[in-house]
Structure formats: C-alpha cells, structure tokens
Amino acid sequence: MATPAQWVAGARPRTLPAALAPVLVGTGAAAALDGFRLVPALLALVVALALQVAVNYANDYSDGRRGTDADRVGPMRLVGSGAAAPRQVLVAAGLAFAVAAVAGLGLAALSSWWLVAVGAVCIAAAWTYTGGPLPYGYRALGEVFVFVFFGLVAVVGTTYVQTRTLPGVAFAVAVPIGLLIVAILVVNNLRDIDGDADVGKRTLAVLLGDRATRLTFVGLFVVAFAVISAVGAVRPWALLGLLAAPLALSPARTVLSGGRGPALIGALAGTGVLTLATGVLLGAGLALSG
C-alpha cells in the first residue's frame, strides 16, 4: 500500500503552479475591471487545483495500465512503480474530479449555468489526455490542449465568473500564462523523450526531436514575456510580470546546454516556479491597473 508521502508525490505538486497561476491572473484581470469577487475566485481556485490533481492521478492510472511508466526518470508513478493498485489510483482521480465538479457547480450557480457544459468538457479533456481509446497526449496534441484549457479557459473563465464579462484583457493575459504552462509540459516530455519514443508515445517532443524541443522550450519563454510587454503598453502595471523573467534563466540554461534526466527535473521545477511567480506578479499588476 502506498504511503501518504507517495500519494502526495503521485499528485505531482510541482505541477500545481499550472493551476494557481491562471486563477491569479484571471482574478487580477477581474480586479482591473473593478469586478473582483472573493467567493467565485476561491471556487475557481478549488476547481483548478482539483482538476490538476485529478489529471495527474488519471495520467498515472492510464499510463500505468498501458505500461508506459515502467522505466521513468521523473517523479514516481503510483501504478508504474507498483506502490498502489490501478483501481486505487483511479478512485483517487475520481475523487479529485468530484471535488472539481462540486466546486464548478457552485461557480455555475453564482454566475451562469452554461459553465456546467464547460466544466464537463474540461473533465473530459483531463481524462482523455492519456485515457480512453484515443489519448491525445499520445498524438502530439498535449501542448495544444494545455494552452487552451490551462491558458484561455482557466484565465478567461476565472475573470468571467467574477465579472460576468469576457474582456479582451483576459484573453491577452491568458496567452503568456498558457505558454508558460505549455513550457512545463514541454520540459516534462523532453525529460521522457527516449522512453516515450520506445513505447510508442508520440508526444510533441518525440515528433520534433531533441534539439527542436529544446529551442521550442526557450521560445515559449521569449514569446510569453513579449506578450506581457505588449499588454504593458496598454496597462503599464502589467509590466510587473517581467520581474519574473530572470527566473527563466536557470531552466533555459539547463535545457539549452543539453541537460538530461535528473537535470531536467530541476528545470521542470524551475519552470513551475517561474510560472507561479509570473502569475503572482502579472495578477498583482493587473489589479493595480484598475
């Protein structure tokens, strides 16, 4: 039986900035429009965190059942390592999805019931990343879905549940946050590129190859901060987000220098810190611009 520490590790806490940052930025955009509402903001945070944990357990279950986690460099996988039975991990994923669904129903009740449909699509996308008969994560589409759901949907949705509007500024700031979260996935898949190729998991990294994936990773940083600079031309306080840019140097250096295996675990953690810091600073800057 897996220990509590192993269950925490299986939830992959280093990926949680991908849930926190969009909510912070979406809330900052709402505050910029004088529409900040605490309860919807907190419920949006619960939904984001629960979905992130759910997708991590769901991936653990699906990859473990397919045998693609038998030889990994990264954090432990509960099913692949044999620490937990597949059914136990499936139940954990289901519980996390249930928490997200309940919080999502609360958001719908406070704003609009059409959000129920959005939530259902988000849950379906989370499950089919590696689950189901046609997992899109095995077909080099993971980055596209991550940008859409963790970037556009999460940021704009957080703003919407507080302001009941779909402002342009929310769409604009969703872009850099979405790109940084995509970078988390890119460096994760770069770390696993050889193992994924061996088991037929065609991630974008496998499709592009090692060198192009490394350049793509750094390019995501460049474009993300370029967009923040562009937003700053209209809302100068948003330029606070640029203060996080130095945090990109360490993971970028590791990736460009050819780092592999354990070195990329550090780059993954660094990218998570960069994403969270950008979310905090950009969100604060937006709030100050209101």
Helices and strands as residue ranges (DSSP letters): H 4-10, G 13-15, H 17-32, H 38-66, H 78-81, H 86-110, H 115-127, G 136-138, H 142-146, I 147-153, H 154-163, H 168-191, H 193-198, H 204-208, H 210-232, G 236-248, H 249-256, H 262-288
